């Protein structure tokens, strides 16, 4: 009979080191999802290659974080400039995994078995990873792929026993999160104002969040996300920055539109000396684009809400009830 291993049997430095590396490796996969899922591409193929010259990328140039630093922000094959967003995602994922491991493994009570604690750590990390993917896709595309939220919600509900969560709380959180956004902020708002407020992706993101953090966390994500979104909008307007998503990076000349910045690729932001690829749109597409531009010019500016929902969910995950008490402290009469 095997003797169970307890968390106190593992040195903290080993747990932290493994967690950081594990998170960085998964951060590279998150980059794949951020790029490919909005384009309805497979996350498995094609294999890694440089988007500017098409050269295959060898494994040691795929090392998260280090590859970017050692190559000094340039692709080794063709000298294309690298975008820092990808190393940022890898670093965020590494830090989040480290924080979760610190909470569930390093600071676990004495006598906690490694197996259940590691399983809870993985479940929590992949939830936070889903928030990272949703955040960056919404920032760039003003959309949140179903591949993040729907399978994520199913996985969250399937791991209830691992996380020691009440099934009723998880189900209420998922249902409440989805219905509040879908009914109030999508259906009613659109019929009252004639414009879309939040999108279907935001509702599904709240379903995913609520399934993990429960109904209290779902409500906090809505309210806290809205408050932080308003603050961000005011700051952006005060600094005269546009309330629109980031521009998609132009693909270098000769690169098909379904290829680009992917895991292990050169992650090119631009290629010096080469013009960006251009596509001649049809007249119908041009007309639709003109209509969209006119509508955006005449209507209010857009700010993606998904990142603020994800931020509030992250705050609830780490601080929970203490953060709620701090917020309610501003309204003592409640």
Residue, then its C-alpha position, 0 to 999 in steps of 0.5 A: x500500500x502506497x503511503x500518501x504524500x502531503x503538501x508539507x513533504x514538498x519544498x515550497x520552492x519546488x511547488x512555486x517553480x513548477x507552477x510558474x513554468x507550468x503556467x507559462x507553458x499553458x500561456x503559450x497555448x492560450x495565445x494559440x486560442x486567442x489567435x485561432x478561435x476567433x478565426x474559427x481555426x484549429x488549435x492543433x494545425x497547422x504547426x508553428x511557423x513564422x508568419x512573415x517568411x513561412x519558416x518552421x520554428x524550432x522547439x527551442x524558439x518556442x520557450x515561453x517568455x525566455x524566447x522573446x527576451x533572448x531574441x530581443x523582440x525580433x524573429x531570428x529567421x527574418x528579423x520581423x518585430x515581435x509583439x509584446x502581447x504574447x509574452x504578456x499572456x505567458x507571464x500573466x498565466x505563469x503568475x496566476x498559476x503561481x498564485x493559485x499554487x501558493x493558495x492551495x498547495x504552499x499555504x495548505x493546512x498540514x495533513x493535506x494530501x497532494x493529489x486533491x490539492x493539486x487537482x483543485x489547483x489545476x481546476x482553478x488555474x484553468x478557470x483563470x486561464x479561460x478568463x485570460x483568453x476571454x479578455x484578450x479576444x474581447x479586447x481585440x475582436x469585441x467577441x468572446x468565443x464559445x470555445x472558451x465559455x461553453x466547454x469551460x462551464x461544463x468543465x467547471x460543473x464537472x469539477x464541483x467535487x474537486x473544488x468542494x463546492x455546493x452543486x446548487x450554488x454552482x447551478x444558481x451562479x451559472x443560471x443567474x449570471x447568464x439570465x441577468x445579462x441576457x434578459x436585462x442587458x441584452x434583451x430589454x436594453x436592446x428593445x428600450x434603446x434600439x441598440x445592443x448593450x452587452x453581447x451574447x458572449x458576455x452572457x455566456x462568460x457570466x454563465x462560465x463565471x457563475x458556475x465557478x464562483x456561485x451566485x454571489x460571485x456572479x453578482x459581484x462580477x456584474x456590479x464590480x465589472x460595471x463599476x470598473x468599466x465606467x472608471x476605465x471609460x471615464x479615464x479613456x475619455x479624459x485622456x482622449x483615447x478611443x473606446x474601441x478594441x485594439x487594431x488587428x495586426x496587419x499580416x505581412x505581404x504574401x501571408x494568407x489571411x488564415x495564417x498569422x501570430x500563433x504559438x511558437x511562431x515569430x509573433x510578428x507585429x510588423x515587418x520592416x520594409x514590407x507592405x502589409x497584405x491588402x485584400x480587395x473587398x467586394x462592393x457588398x462588403x464595402x457597402x456593409x463596412x461603410x454602414x458600420x462606420x457610419x453607425x459607429x460614428x453616429x453612435x456611442x463609442x464601444x468598450x468591451x465589457x468582457x475584460x471587466x467581468x473577468x477582472x471582477x471574477x478574478x478579484x472575487x476568486x482571490x479576495x471573495x467575501x472580504x472584497x464584498x464587505x469592502x465594497x458594501x462599506x461605502x453604503x453603510x445604510x445597507 
